[in-house]
Amino acid sequence: MRLVYAREMQALDRFTIEEVGVPAEVLMENAGRGVAEIILERFPEESRRGVLVLCGPGNNGGDGLVVARHLYQRGLPVKVVLLAPEEKYRGESATNLRIVKYVGLPLEKALSEEEVEALRPALAESGLVVDALFGTGLSRELSGRFARAVELLNESGRPVVAVDMPSGLSADTGRPLGVAVRATLTATMGLPKVGQAIYPGREYVGELRVVDIGMPVRVIREKAPPREYLDRDWATRILKPRSPDTHKGTYGHVLILAGSRGKTGAAVLSALGALRAGAGLVTLAGARSLQGLLAGYLPEILTLGLEPETPDQELSPACVESLLALSARMKSAVLGPGFGLSESAQELARRLAGELPVPTVLDADALTALSGRLEALKNARAPRILTPHPGEMARLLGQPKEKIQADRLAAAREAARRADQVVVLKGAATVVVAPDGREAVNSSGNPGMAQGGMGDVLSGMIGALLAQGYEPFEAACLGVLLHGASADDLARRAGPFGFTASEVAENLPRILKELAFHAGRL
């Protein structure tokens, strides 16, 4: 599903109205009716106890009036409160205000902080509140009666359905503009917004539902930006079916260059991620003195021990030609998990990052080796996928971590531009950006993943998908989505946290089975 900024959604609406010819009144009617249908489905008991609809000025208030009318005509007790003078309702919003008055729907006004404060009894008596104060176009902090209304909603304890966007929440950054409604459910129009998919916005949105407002699919396909909200429906479309007439060679050989003294677990977790994500073969290459240890972890992986090595059991730069020759026989590579931080290991990582002749995932210690040197990857011999966490991204870009986290998509865009490679910025709501302008925000994942080793598994998974023939951006997106989906499944079945990175990897076949079933392949 495409993901949009506020200005992009406004442009799609405008095109639909002005170029396609769908009247604005039709879009508003579809929007309000869609929200009403979600309320009837999701909150049947609460809505029978009474629905209070708070309407602000503009189209969001107009949507709220349509919601109120449809609920009222279904026999539910509904009251509308206008927080703006009637003359502020123009165009299709004014039309719907006239209709609401004609059908006799109870209507009152709260045009001061004192009148908003007087809504406390009505809030306490209602079973459900509809927030139709402000939508995606809000760009300034709420104040006065509007801010007080939001505070009362949050204090009320009533379930809140936000129309399009929780009032006070930025549709672009997901950050509160002063105060913001904490919704139980947000019914957003046409397409989800960036601010609903990233944090902290996700915490305010609650359950997210998308309302079909009648915008032609062709408009979305041709005019919406190439930014995906990664979910299981998307994964079902992307996941390639497997023919019965195949063998291990069909699904690629992944070379994993990882591991050093005290960090062999990172190498093995990456190999496990690659195996569980479907690679045909996986070879784990490290220092010769560690080969026996690495081989003892997983009988399914091939191992290769190389010399010379450093005193810290890291590969030496003298191994570079052997590694380049080995990688030429592979379909993909993973470089970095536990690779080593000595100057020798970092020198080797920098050379391999540029010279490996196959698509390669760069993670962990390989990213540290590239700190401040992103531009060097523009000349890499094959595509690269960088998978930094926020701290690694801060070092790559030479920026404070706080700036990275303040706008994660912007940070990933800059790194993708400077490296001319795909970038995966890990964390809550992981983002993926390609240098050609494609972007994605992940919907899966949970706090239980805040544990060592998760990124190592992900690097191996993406390497496996590259080996199976997925192009880099799709491999990165699919790996991120499957990784989080496996953790979500464990959180539901085993508990909210305490599961390990290896368990996330081991659980991947279960997720792949579910996707195959959803696609009708089982």
C-alpha positions in Angstrom: 0.0 0.0 0.0 1.3 3.4 -0.9 2.3 5.8 1.9 2.0 9.6 1.5 2.8 12.9 3.0 0.0 15.4 3.5 0.9 17.5 0.4 1.0 14.4 -1.7 -2.5 13.3 -0.5 -3.8 16.8 -1.2 -2.4 16.6 -4.8 -4.0 13.2 -5.3 -7.4 14.6 -4.1 -7.0 17.7 -6.4 -6.2 15.5 -9.4 -9.1 13.3 -8.7 -11.5 16.2 -8.5 -10.1 18.5 -11.2 -8.8 16.1 -13.8 -10.7 12.8 -13.3 -14.0 14.6 -12.5 -15.0 12.9 -9.3 -16.9 15.7 -7.3 -15.5 16.7 -4.0 -18.9 16.1 -2.5 -18.7 12.5 -3.5 -15.3 12.0 -2.0 -16.5 13.5 1.3 -19.7 11.4 1.3 -17.6 8.2 0.7 -15.2 9.2 3.4 -17.8 9.9 6.1 -19.9 6.8 5.2 -16.7 4.6 5.3 -15.9 5.9 8.8 -19.5 5.3 10.0 -19.3 1.7 8.7 -16.1 1.1 10.6 -17.6 2.4 13.7 -20.7 0.2 13.4 -18.4 -2.8 12.8 -15.8 -2.1 15.4 -17.7 -0.4 18.2 -21.3 -1.7 18.0 -21.9 -1.6 21.8 -20.2 1.7 22.4 -22.0 3.5 19.6 -25.4 2.3 21.0 -24.6 4.1 24.2 -24.2 7.4 22.3 -21.8 9.0 19.9 -20.4 12.5 20.4 -18.9 14.0 17.2 -16.6 17.0 17.6 -16.2 18.9 14.3 -13.6 21.6 13.6 -13.5 23.9 10.6 -12.6 22.6 7.1 -13.0 19.3 5.4 -12.2 17.2 8.4 -15.2 18.8 10.2 -17.2 18.1 7.0 -16.3 14.4 7.1 -17.4 14.4 10.7 -20.8 15.7 9.8 -21.2 12.9 7.2 -20.2 10.4 9.9 -22.7 11.8 12.3 -25.5 11.7 9.7 -25.0 8.1 8.7 -24.9 7.0 12.3 -28.0 9.0 13.2 -29.9 7.6 10.3 -29.1 4.1 11.6 -31.0 5.0 14.7 -28.0 5.6 17.0 -28.0 8.5 19.6 -25.7 11.1 18.1 -24.8 14.6 19.0 -22.6 17.0 17.0 -20.6 19.7 18.6 -19.2 22.5 16.3 -16.0 24.1 17.5 -16.0 26.7 14.8 -18.7 29.3 13.8 -21.0 28.1 11.0 -19.6 30.6 8.6 -16.2 28.8 8.8 -17.8 25.7 7.1 -17.6 26.3 3.3 -18.1 24.3 0.2 -19.0 20.6 0.7 -18.6 21.1 4.5 -21.3 23.8 4.4 -23.5 21.5 2.3 -23.2 18.7 4.9 -23.9 21.1 7.7 -27.2 22.1 6.0 -28.1 18.4 5.7 -27.4 17.7 9.3 -29.6 20.6 10.4 -32.3 19.5 8.0 -32.5 15.9 9.3 -32.8 17.3 12.9 -29.6 15.8 14.3 -28.8 17.3 17.7 -26.3 20.1 17.2 -24.5 22.5 19.6 -21.6 24.8 19.6 -18.5 25.2 21.7 -16.7 28.4 20.6 -14.7 29.2 23.8 -12.6 27.3 26.3 -15.4 27.6 28.8 -17.9 26.1 26.4 -15.5 23.3 25.6 -15.0 22.7 29.4 -18.8 22.4 29.7 -18.7 19.3 27.4 -17.4 17.1 30.3 -20.8 15.7 31.1 -21.5 14.8 27.5 -18.2 13.1 27.2 -18.8 11.1 30.3 -22.2 10.0 29.1 -21.1 9.0 25.6 -20.0 5.5 24.6 -17.8 6.8 21.8 -16.3 10.0 20.6 -15.5 10.9 17.0 -12.6 13.3 16.6 -13.2 15.4 13.4 -11.4 18.6 14.5 -8.4 18.7 12.2 -7.1 16.3 9.6 -3.9 16.0 7.6 -3.5 19.7 6.7 -2.7 20.9 10.2 0.8 22.5 10.4 0.6 24.7 13.5 0.3 23.9 17.2 -3.2 23.6 18.6 -4.2 26.3 21.1 -7.2 27.7 22.9 -10.5 25.8 22.8 -9.1 23.2 20.3 -6.2 22.3 22.5 -8.5 22.0 25.5 -10.9 19.8 23.5 -8.0 17.4 22.8 -7.0 17.4 26.4 -10.6 16.5 27.5 -10.8 13.7 24.9 -7.6 12.2 26.2 -8.8 12.5 29.8 -12.2 11.1 29.2 -11.4 7.4 29.0 -13.9 7.1 26.1 -12.8 5.2 23.0 -12.0 7.8 20.3 -12.3 7.3 16.5 -10.1 9.9 14.7 -11.3 10.9 11.2 -8.3 10.8 8.9 -5.7 11.9 11.5 -5.7 12.3 15.3 -6.2 16.0 15.8 -2.9 17.7 16.7 -0.7 15.0 15.1 1.5 15.9 12.2 0.7 13.8 9.1 4.3 14.2 8.0 6.4 13.7 11.1 4.1 11.8 13.4 4.9 14.3 16.1 2.3 16.1 18.2 1.8 19.8 17.4 1.5 20.8 21.0 -1.1 18.3 22.1 -2.6 15.5 20.0 -5.5 13.1 20.4 -4.6 9.6 21.4 -7.1 7.6 19.3 -8.4 4.1 19.8 -8.8 3.8 16.0 -7.9 6.1 13.1 -9.9 5.8 9.9 -7.6 7.5 7.3 -8.8 8.5 3.9 -7.5 6.9 0.7 -4.0 6.1 1.7 -2.1 5.9 5.0 0.1 8.9 5.9 3.8 8.8 6.8 3.1 10.3 10.2 0.8 7.3 11.0 3.4 4.7 10.1 6.4 6.1 12.0 7.0 6.8 15.7 5.8 8.6 17.7 2.8 8.8 15.5 2.0 5.1 15.7 1.4 5.6 19.5 -1.3 8.2 18.8 -3.1 6.5 15.9 -4.2 3.3 17.6 -5.6 0.8 15.2 -5.2 2.1 11.6 -8.0 1.5 9.0 -7.9 2.9 5.5 -11.2 4.2 4.0 -11.9 3.8 0.3 -13.1 7.3 -0.7 -13.6 6.4 -4.4 -10.3 7.6 -5.7 -9.6 5.5 -8.9 -7.0 2.9 -8.5 -5.3 4.2 -11.6 -4.8 7.6 -9.9 -3.0 5.9 -7.0 -1.0 3.6 -9.3 0.2 6.4 -11.6 0.3 9.5 -9.4 1.1 8.4 -5.9 4.8 8.5 -4.9 6.8 5.2 -4.9 6.7 4.8 -1.2 5.3 1.6 0.3 3.8 0.8 3.6 5.1 -2.8 4.0 2.5 -5.3 5.2 1.6 -8.9 4.5 -0.5 -8.1 1.5 2.6 -6.4 -0.1 4.7 -9.4 0.9 2.2 -11.8 -0.7 2.5 -10.0 -4.0 6.3 -9.9 -3.9 7.1 -13.4 -2.6 8.1 -15.6 -5.5 6.5 -19.0 -5.8 8.8 -22.1 -5.9 8.5 -24.6 -8.7 8.6 -28.3 -7.7 11.4 -28.9 -10.3 14.2 -27.0 -8.5 17.2 -27.8 -6.4 19.6 -26.0 -4.0 21.4 -24.4 -6.8 18.2 -22.6 -7.9 18.1 -20.6 -4.7 21.6 -19.3 -4.6 24.8 -19.5 -2.6 25.4 -16.8 0.1 28.9 -16.0 1.3 29.0 -14.6 4.8 32.1 -12.8 5.8 31.8 -12.4 9.6 33.0 -13.4 13.0 36.1 -12.9 15.1 37.1 -13.6 18.7 34.1 -13.2 21.0 31.8 -12.5 18.0 31.3 -15.8 16.4 27.6 -15.7 17.4 27.0 -12.8 15.1 28.4 -14.8 12.2 26.3 -17.9 13.0 23.1 -15.8 13.4 23.6 -14.3 10.0 24.1 -17.7 8.5 21.0 -19.0 10.3 19.0 -16.0 8.9 20.2 -16.9 5.4 19.2 -20.5 5.7 15.8 -19.8 7.2 15.1 -17.2 4.5 15.5 -19.9 1.9 19.1 -19.7 0.5 20.2 -22.9 -1.2 23.7 -22.9 0.2 25.5 -20.8 2.8 29.2 -20.5 3.3 30.6 -18.8 6.4 34.2 -17.6 5.9 36.3 -16.5 8.9 39.7 -16.9 10.5 41.1 -20.5 10.2 41.5 -20.7 14.0 37.7 -20.2 14.4 36.6 -22.6 11.7 36.0 -25.6 14.0 34.0 -23.4 16.4 31.9 -22.0 13.5 31.3 -25.4 12.0 30.0 -26.8 15.2 27.1 -24.4 15.5 25.0 -25.4 12.4 25.6 -28.6 10.5 23.9 -27.1 7.4 26.4 -24.3 6.8 29.6 -24.7 4.9 32.7 -23.1 6.5 36.0 -21.8 5.2 39.0 -20.9 7.4 41.5 -18.5 6.0 45.0 -17.3 6.8 46.7 -15.1 7.7 44.7 -13.7 10.6 45.2 -11.1 13.2 45.9 -11.7 16.9 42.2 -11.0 17.6 41.3 -13.9 15.2 40.1 -11.5 12.5 40.8 -11.9 8.8 43.9 -10.1 7.6 44.0 -7.7 4.6 46.2 -10.3 3.0 43.1 -12.5 2.5 41.5 -10.1 0.1 42.4 -11.8 -3.2 41.2 -15.2 -1.9 37.9 -13.7 -0.7 37.3 -11.9 -4.0 38.0 -15.1 -5.9 35.7 -17.0 -3.6 32.9 -14.5 -3.8 32.9 -14.6 -7.6 31.4 -18.1 -7.4 28.5 -16.9 -5.2 25.2 -15.2 -5.8 25.4 -12.7 -2.9 27.4 -11.8 0.2 27.0 -10.5 3.7 29.9 -8.5 5.1 30.3 -7.2 8.7 28.6 -9.1 11.6 31.3 -9.5 14.2 33.9 -8.9 11.5 36.3 -7.0 13.8 37.2 -3.5 14.7 41.0 -3.5 14.5 42.6 -1.3 11.9 43.5 -4.4 9.9 40.0 -5.7 9.9 38.6 -2.3 9.1 41.0 -1.9 6.2 39.9 -5.3 4.8 36.2 -4.4 5.2 36.6 -1.2 3.3 38.3 -3.0 0.4 35.7 -5.8 0.3 32.8 -3.3 0.5 33.9 -1.7 -2.7 35.4 -4.7 -4.6 33.1 -7.8 -3.9 31.7 -8.6 -7.3 28.3 -9.8 -6.1 25.3 -8.0 -4.5 26.3 -7.5 -0.9 24.7 -6.6 2.5 26.9 -4.3 4.6 26.2 -4.5 8.3 27.7 -3.9 11.7 31.6 -3.7 11.6 31.6 -3.1 7.9 29.5 0.0 8.4 31.8 1.2 11.1 34.7 0.9 8.6 32.7 3.1 6.2 32.0 5.9 8.7 32.3 9.2 6.8 33.1 7.4 3.6 29.7 6.7 2.0 30.6 8.3 -1.3 33.2 5.5 -1.9 30.3 3.0 -2.4 29.3 4.9 -5.6 32.1 3.0 -7.3 31.2 -0.5 -5.8 31.5 -3.3 -8.3 27.9 -4.6 -7.6 24.8 -3.4 -5.7 25.1 -2.8 -1.9 22.5 -2.8 0.8 23.5 -0.9 4.0 21.7 -1.9 7.2 22.7 0.6 9.9 21.0 1.1 13.3 20.6 4.8 14.3 24.1 4.9 16.0 25.8 3.5 12.9 23.8 5.9 10.7 25.0 8.8 12.8 28.6 7.8 12.2 28.0 7.2 8.5 26.6 10.7 8.0 28.6 12.5 10.7 25.4 13.7 12.4 24.0 13.4 15.9 21.8 10.4 16.6 19.1 12.7 17.7 19.0 14.3 14.3 18.8 10.9 12.6 15.9 9.9 14.8 14.1 13.2 14.3 13.5 12.4 10.6 14.5 8.8 9.8 13.3 8.9 6.2 15.3 12.0 5.5 18.4 10.4 7.0 18.0 7.3 5.0 17.5 9.4 1.8 20.7 11.3 2.4 22.7 8.1 3.0 21.2 6.5 -0.1 22.0 9.5 -2.2 25.6 9.8 -0.9 26.3 6.1 -1.4 24.1 5.6 -4.4 22.9 2.4 -2.8 19.9 1.0 -0.9 19.8 1.9 2.7 17.9 0.1 5.5 17.6 2.3 8.7 16.8 -0.2 11.4 14.7 0.5 14.5 11.0 0.9 15.4 9.3 1.3 12.0 12.4 0.4 9.9 12.7 2.5 6.7 14.1 1.4 3.4 15.3 3.9 0.7 16.7 3.3 -2.7 18.7 6.0 -4.6 16.2 6.0 -7.4 13.5 7.5 -5.1 11.7 4.3 -4.0 10.9 4.3 -0.2 9.3 2.0 2.3 8.2 2.0 5.9 7.8 -1.3 7.7 4.6 -2.1 9.6 5.9 -5.2 11.4 8.0 -5.6 14.5 7.7 -5.0 18.3 9.7 -4.0 21.4 10.7 -7.6 22.0 13.2 -7.3 19.2 15.3 -4.9 21.3 17.9 -7.6 21.9 21.3 -8.5 20.5 21.6 -10.5 17.4 18.4 -9.4 15.6 20.3 -7.3 13.1 22.7 -10.2 12.3 19.7 -12.4 11.4 18.3 -9.7 9.2 21.5 -9.3 7.3 21.6 -13.0 6.5 17.9 -12.9 5.5 18.5 -10.1 3.0 21.6 -11.8 1.7 19.5 -15.0 1.1 16.8 -13.0 -0.8 19.5 -11.4 -3.0 20.8 -14.9 -3.8 17.3 -16.0 -4.8 17.1 -13.3 -7.4 15.2 -10.4 -5.7 16.5 -7.0 -6.8 18.1 -5.1 -3.9 15.3 -2.8 -2.9 12.7 -5.6 -2.9 15.1 -7.9 -1.0 15.7 -5.3 1.7 12.0 -4.6 2.0 10.9 -8.3 2.1 13.7 -9.1 4.6 12.6 -6.3 6.9 8.9 -7.2 6.7 9.5 -11.0 7.3 11.9 -10.3 10.1 9.4 -8.2 12.0 6.5 -10.5 11.2 8.3 -13.5 12.7 8.9 -11.5 15.9 5.3 -10.4 16.0 4.2 -14.0 15.7 6.5 -14.9 18.6 5.2 -12.0 20.7 1.6 -13.2 20.2 2.4 -16.9 21.0 5.2 -16.8 23.5 5.1 -13.4 25.2 5.8 -9.7 24.5 9.6 -10.1 25.0 12.2 -12.7 25.9 12.4 -14.4 22.6 15.8 -14.5 21.0 17.2 -13.6 17.6 17.8 -17.3 16.8 14.1 -18.0 17.6 13.1 -15.2 15.2 15.1 -16.9 12.5 13.8 -20.4 13.3 10.2 -19.1 13.1 10.6 -17.8 9.6 9.2 -20.9 7.8 6.0 -20.5 9.8 5.6 -16.9 8.4 6.5 -18.0 4.9 3.8 -20.8 5.2 1.2 -18.2 6.2 2.1 -16.0 3.2 1.9 -18.9 0.8 -1.5 -19.8 2.2 -2.7 -16.2 1.9 -1.5 -16.2 -1.7 -3.4 -19.4 -2.4 -0.3 -21.5 -2.9 -1.1 -24.0 -0.1 
